[in-house]
Every structure is written in structure tokens, then in C-alpha cells.
Amino acid sequence: MNDHMEADTQKTDPTFVLREPTIRLAIRNLQFAPNSQGLDIGCGIGNITQLLAESTAPGGRVTGVDISPDMVAYARESAEKAGLAEELSFHPGDMKDLPFDDDTFDWAWSMDCVGYLPIEPLPLIKEAARVVKPGGRIALLAWSSQQLLPGHPGLEAKLNATTAGLAPFTDKQKPEEHFLRALGWFQQLGLEALNAQTFASTVHAPLCDEIKEALKSLIEMRWTGVCQELNQLDWYEFQRLCLPDSPEYIIHTPDYYGFFTYSLFQAKVPN
């Protein structure tokens, strides 16, 4: 990732410095062919789209699509400033009705979006398969677990069971609609060569300021607004361990260790 895009990403997503190596590993595992044409569904600010383009060099081109015109404009501007207009393009569009012809792309990818948001997944994956050529692949990558409070597994389990901890899922969602059931979605749609793999990333002391800021943002993102769902003792422990102003803030622990995982599901569109 070039310096311009890296600076932009740090401003908009401080957690990316933690997540990028794991995302890169998942992309490398897919072994997209050089010169291939790919689609990034739910591309956001385009930082992952750039990583995908790097994986298809030389000669590859990746198209990003996102429902937010502001995100698309931002991604477009960042790509142009970085001199990547030939490798990247961005379009506004709804993942339920992609603005592309049938059999347009060699592969389609979606991270933390298709199959991960609490939306009926089968129509979304069917739509992704429509725009991928026969024999091409569909890949879904999403955050699947974390352990960020070493030594406090009970509190972390309770935090993960809150509404915020479950997000983007809900406790009323059907089990078969959970992201970790993606192989079943592929099977129902008649996709082939099903595969699943999980990638783990660790973070441990000593922590530089950049990593501390990333962990701070990650903890805030995972467990925001949990006060009303914790009992008084657990809320006290959460404040003691997870609030930056606390003298016992957990990421200042000299032996801090944590990890998180991303899970990758992929399948092939039948010939």
C-alpha cells in the first residue's frame, strides 16, 4: 500500500494497521491470477480494493462497488492521487442489484459485507455469482472472533454476548444466516469447489503508539454502548479495563497479548 493510501486509511480506520497483515494473507491464499478482472463488493473507502489490485498485478483491474456515493467518491479520489486509476475503478451500486452485466468478472470478493451484514445472504451471493464468469470464484472474508482482554475471559464472554458484541448479527437471527454457515449458502446455490479457512493474527507487548491506538479503536468498536446490558460489577470491570482514562487500562499491561481471526469462504461458479 502506497504512502498516500496508508495515510488516508489511518485517518478513517485506525484499526487497519492491525488487520492489514491478516487480510493480505487471506488475499494471497486466493492466488488470483495476474491480469484478472475482479469485483470488490462493499468496497468502502477502497483500501481493500487496492490490496486486491496488488494481488492481480501486472495487468489486473479491480472494480469496487459500494452503496454509499460518498465512499465511492473518496475511494476514487484516493486511487487517483495514488496513481492507480488504471488498476482501480469505483462505482455506486447496491449489492442486491449489481450494476454489471452477466459474466463480467473473473472473480468477486466481499469483506465484512456480503453474507456478513444481517441481510438474507442467498440473494446477495446469487447476484455476485451472476456477474462472475463460469469457472470464476466468489470469496467472502469476515471478522470471526477475538480475544482482547487477556486474563478476563468471563468478562469478555459477557461483552461478546451483548448486542454490540453480537453485531452485525442479532440474537433473533436464524442460525443458518450466520456468516460461519457460508458453505451451506454456497451448496444451496449450486456452487462448486467449496473451501473454508481461518487466519489468526496476534498482537502483544511491547506495543507502539500506533498499535495502541488501533487496539483502543477496536475495543470501542466491538463493545460500544454495553452499559445497560452488564450488571454493576461487570460494568465496573469494563470501565476499569477498557476505558483509556483508567490507570488499569488493559492495553498498558506489560505482558499484553491478544488475537483475532478472519474466516475466508470461497467457491467456484459452475462452468
C-alpha positions as CSV (number, residue, x, y, z in Angstrom):
1,M,0.0,0.0,0.0
2,N,1.5,3.4,-1.0
3,D,2.1,6.2,1.5
4,H,-0.9,8.3,0.4
5,M,-3.4,5.5,0.7
6,E,-1.9,4.4,4.0
7,A,-2.2,7.9,5.5
8,D,-5.8,8.1,4.3
9,T,-6.6,4.8,5.8
10,Q,-5.1,5.6,9.2
11,K,-7.3,8.7,9.4
12,T,-10.5,6.8,8.5
13,D,-9.8,3.4,10.1
14,P,-7.1,3.3,12.8
15,T,-7.7,-0.5,13.2
16,F,-6.4,-1.2,9.7
17,V,-2.8,-1.3,10.9
18,L,-3.8,-4.3,13.0
19,R,-5.9,-6.0,10.4
20,E,-3.9,-5.4,7.2
21,P,-1.4,-8.3,7.5
22,T,-4.2,-10.8,8.1
23,I,-6.3,-9.5,5.2
24,R,-3.2,-9.7,2.9
25,L,-2.6,-13.3,4.0
26,A,-6.2,-14.2,3.1
27,I,-5.8,-12.5,-0.3
28,R,-2.6,-14.3,-1.1
29,N,-4.3,-17.6,-0.2
30,L,-6.8,-17.0,-3.0
31,Q,-4.0,-16.7,-5.6
32,F,-5.9,-14.5,-8.0
33,A,-4.3,-14.7,-11.5
34,P,-2.3,-11.8,-12.8
35,N,-4.2,-9.9,-15.4
36,S,-7.6,-11.0,-13.9
37,Q,-10.6,-8.7,-13.6
38,G,-12.2,-8.7,-10.1
39,L,-15.0,-7.1,-8.2
40,D,-14.9,-5.8,-4.6
41,I,-18.5,-5.7,-3.3
42,G,-19.0,-3.2,-0.5
43,C,-15.6,-1.6,-1.1
44,G,-16.0,1.3,1.3
45,I,-13.0,3.7,1.1
46,G,-11.2,1.4,-1.3
47,N,-8.3,0.4,0.8
48,I,-9.0,-3.3,0.4
49,T,-9.7,-2.8,-3.3
50,Q,-6.1,-1.6,-3.6
51,L,-4.8,-4.7,-1.9
52,L,-6.8,-6.9,-4.3
53,A,-5.3,-4.9,-7.2
54,E,-1.8,-5.5,-6.0
55,S,-2.6,-9.2,-5.9
56,T,-3.5,-9.2,-9.6
57,A,-0.5,-7.3,-10.9
58,P,0.7,-7.0,-13.5
59,G,-2.2,-6.1,-15.7
60,G,-5.1,-6.8,-13.4
61,R,-8.0,-4.5,-12.7
62,V,-10.4,-4.4,-9.8
63,T,-13.7,-2.7,-9.7
64,G,-15.1,-1.5,-6.3
65,V,-18.8,-1.0,-5.7
66,D,-20.5,0.5,-2.7
67,I,-23.9,1.8,-1.9
68,S,-22.5,5.0,-0.4
69,P,-21.7,7.7,-3.0
70,D,-19.5,9.4,-0.5
71,M,-17.4,6.3,0.0
72,V,-17.1,5.8,-3.8
73,A,-16.1,9.4,-4.3
74,Y,-13.5,9.1,-1.5
75,A,-12.1,5.8,-2.9
76,R,-11.9,7.3,-6.4
77,E,-10.1,10.4,-5.3
78,S,-7.6,8.3,-3.2
79,A,-6.9,6.0,-6.1
80,E,-6.3,8.9,-8.5
81,K,-3.9,10.6,-6.0
82,A,-2.1,7.3,-5.7
83,G,-1.7,7.0,-9.5
84,L,-3.9,3.8,-9.6
85,A,-6.6,4.9,-12.0
86,E,-5.6,2.2,-14.5
87,E,-5.8,-0.6,-11.9
88,L,-8.9,0.5,-9.9
89,S,-12.3,1.8,-10.7
90,F,-15.2,2.6,-8.4
91,H,-19.0,2.7,-8.9
92,P,-22.0,3.4,-6.7
93,G,-24.3,0.4,-6.6
94,D,-26.4,-1.9,-4.4
95,M,-25.1,-5.4,-3.7
96,K,-28.7,-6.6,-4.2
97,D,-28.7,-5.4,-7.8
98,L,-25.2,-5.0,-9.0
99,P,-24.8,-2.6,-11.9
100,F,-22.9,-5.0,-14.1
101,D,-23.7,-7.4,-17.0
102,D,-23.7,-11.2,-16.5
103,D,-20.3,-12.9,-16.7
104,T,-18.3,-9.7,-16.4
105,F,-15.6,-10.6,-13.8
106,D,-13.1,-13.4,-13.2
107,W,-13.9,-13.3,-9.5
108,A,-15.9,-11.4,-6.9
109,W,-14.8,-10.7,-3.3
110,S,-16.6,-9.1,-0.4
111,M,-15.2,-8.4,3.1
112,D,-17.4,-7.8,6.1
113,C,-20.3,-7.2,3.8
114,V,-22.0,-9.8,1.6
115,G,-23.0,-12.6,3.9
116,Y,-21.8,-10.8,7.0
117,L,-24.4,-8.0,7.3
118,P,-27.7,-9.1,8.8
119,I,-29.4,-9.4,5.4
120,E,-30.7,-12.6,3.8
121,P,-27.4,-13.9,2.3
122,L,-28.6,-16.2,-0.6
123,P,-29.9,-13.4,-2.9
124,L,-26.7,-11.4,-2.4
125,I,-24.4,-14.4,-3.3
126,K,-26.6,-15.3,-6.2
127,E,-26.3,-11.8,-7.5
128,A,-22.5,-11.9,-7.1
129,A,-22.4,-15.3,-8.9
130,R,-24.4,-13.7,-11.8
131,V,-21.6,-11.2,-12.6
132,V,-18.8,-13.8,-12.4
133,K,-17.8,-15.8,-15.4
134,P,-18.3,-19.6,-15.4
135,G,-15.4,-21.2,-13.6
136,G,-14.7,-17.9,-11.7
137,R,-14.6,-17.6,-7.9
138,I,-16.5,-15.9,-5.2
139,A,-14.7,-15.2,-1.9
140,L,-16.2,-13.9,1.4
141,L,-13.9,-12.7,4.2
142,A,-15.1,-11.5,7.6
143,W,-14.0,-11.0,11.1
144,S,-14.9,-14.1,13.1
145,S,-13.5,-13.9,16.6
146,Q,-11.3,-12.1,19.0
147,Q,-9.7,-12.3,22.4
148,L,-8.7,-8.8,23.5
149,L,-8.9,-9.0,27.4
150,P,-6.2,-11.4,28.5
151,G,-6.8,-12.8,31.9
152,H,-10.5,-11.8,31.9
153,P,-12.3,-14.5,29.8
154,G,-15.5,-14.2,31.8
155,L,-15.9,-10.5,31.2
156,E,-15.0,-10.9,27.6
157,A,-17.6,-13.6,27.1
158,K,-20.3,-11.4,28.6
159,L,-19.2,-8.5,26.4
160,N,-19.4,-10.7,23.3
161,A,-22.9,-11.7,24.3
162,T,-24.2,-8.1,24.3
163,T,-26.0,-6.5,21.4
164,A,-22.8,-4.7,20.4
165,G,-20.7,-7.8,20.8
166,L,-23.0,-9.8,18.6
167,A,-23.2,-7.1,15.9
168,P,-23.7,-7.3,13.0
169,F,-25.8,-10.3,13.9
170,T,-28.7,-10.3,16.3
171,D,-29.9,-12.8,18.8
172,K,-33.1,-13.3,16.8
173,Q,-31.2,-14.1,13.6
174,K,-31.6,-17.6,12.1
175,P,-28.5,-19.8,12.8
176,E,-28.3,-20.7,9.1
177,E,-27.9,-17.0,8.3
178,H,-24.8,-16.6,10.4
179,F,-21.6,-16.0,8.4
180,L,-19.9,-19.2,9.6
181,R,-22.6,-21.1,7.7
182,A,-21.4,-19.8,4.4
183,L,-20.6,-23.2,3.0
184,G,-24.2,-24.1,3.3
185,W,-25.2,-21.0,1.2
186,F,-22.8,-22.0,-1.5
187,Q,-24.2,-25.5,-1.5
188,Q,-27.8,-24.3,-1.9
189,L,-26.8,-22.1,-4.8
190,G,-25.0,-25.0,-6.6
191,L,-21.5,-23.5,-6.4
192,E,-18.6,-25.9,-6.5
193,A,-15.1,-26.4,-5.0
194,L,-16.2,-25.1,-1.6
195,N,-13.4,-24.2,0.8
196,A,-13.1,-22.5,4.2
197,Q,-10.1,-21.3,6.1
198,T,-9.4,-19.2,9.2
199,F,-6.5,-16.8,9.6
200,A,-5.3,-15.7,13.0
201,S,-3.3,-12.6,13.9
202,T,-1.7,-11.8,17.2
203,V,-0.8,-8.6,19.0
204,H,1.5,-8.4,22.0
205,A,3.6,-6.2,24.2
206,P,5.6,-4.1,23.8
207,L,3.0,-2.0,21.9
208,C,3.9,1.0,19.8
209,D,1.6,4.1,19.9
210,E,0.1,3.2,16.5
211,I,-0.9,-0.3,17.7
212,K,-2.2,1.1,21.0
213,E,-4.4,3.5,19.1
214,A,-5.6,0.6,16.9
215,L,-6.5,-1.5,19.9
216,K,-8.3,1.4,21.5
217,S,-10.4,1.8,18.4
218,L,-11.0,-1.9,18.1
219,I,-12.3,-2.2,21.7
220,E,-14.5,0.8,21.3
221,M,-15.9,-0.6,18.0
222,R,-16.6,-4.1,19.4
223,W,-18.2,-3.1,22.7
224,T,-19.8,0.3,22.4
225,G,-22.9,1.1,24.4
226,V,-22.8,-2.1,26.6
227,C,-23.6,-0.3,29.9
228,Q,-27.3,-1.3,30.1
229,E,-26.5,-5.0,29.4
230,L,-24.0,-5.6,32.1
231,N,-24.5,-5.9,35.8
232,Q,-22.9,-3.4,38.1
233,L,-19.8,-5.4,38.9
234,D,-19.2,-6.3,35.2
235,W,-19.7,-2.6,34.2
236,Y,-17.2,-1.6,36.8
237,E,-14.7,-4.1,35.4
238,F,-15.3,-2.9,31.9
239,Q,-14.6,0.7,32.9
240,R,-11.5,-0.4,34.7
241,L,-10.1,-2.4,31.9
242,C,-11.4,-0.9,28.7
243,L,-11.6,2.9,29.1
244,P,-8.4,4.8,28.1
245,D,-8.5,7.1,31.1
246,S,-8.4,4.2,33.6
247,P,-5.0,3.7,35.3
248,E,-5.6,-0.1,34.7
249,Y,-6.4,0.2,31.0
250,I,-5.6,-3.3,29.7
251,I,-3.5,-2.4,26.7
252,H,-1.0,-0.8,29.1
253,T,-0.4,-4.2,30.7
254,P,3.3,-5.0,30.3
255,D,2.5,-8.6,29.2
256,Y,-0.5,-7.7,27.0
257,Y,-1.4,-10.4,24.4
258,G,-4.5,-10.6,22.2
259,F,-5.6,-12.2,19.0
260,F,-8.3,-12.1,16.4
261,T,-9.4,-14.1,13.4
262,Y,-10.8,-13.7,9.9
263,S,-12.6,-16.5,8.2
264,L,-12.5,-16.9,4.4
265,F,-15.1,-18.9,2.4
266,Q,-14.7,-19.4,-1.3
267,A,-16.5,-21.3,-4.1
268,K,-16.4,-21.6,-7.9
269,V,-19.2,-20.7,-10.2
270,P,-20.1,-23.8,-12.3
271,N,-18.9,-24.0,-15.9
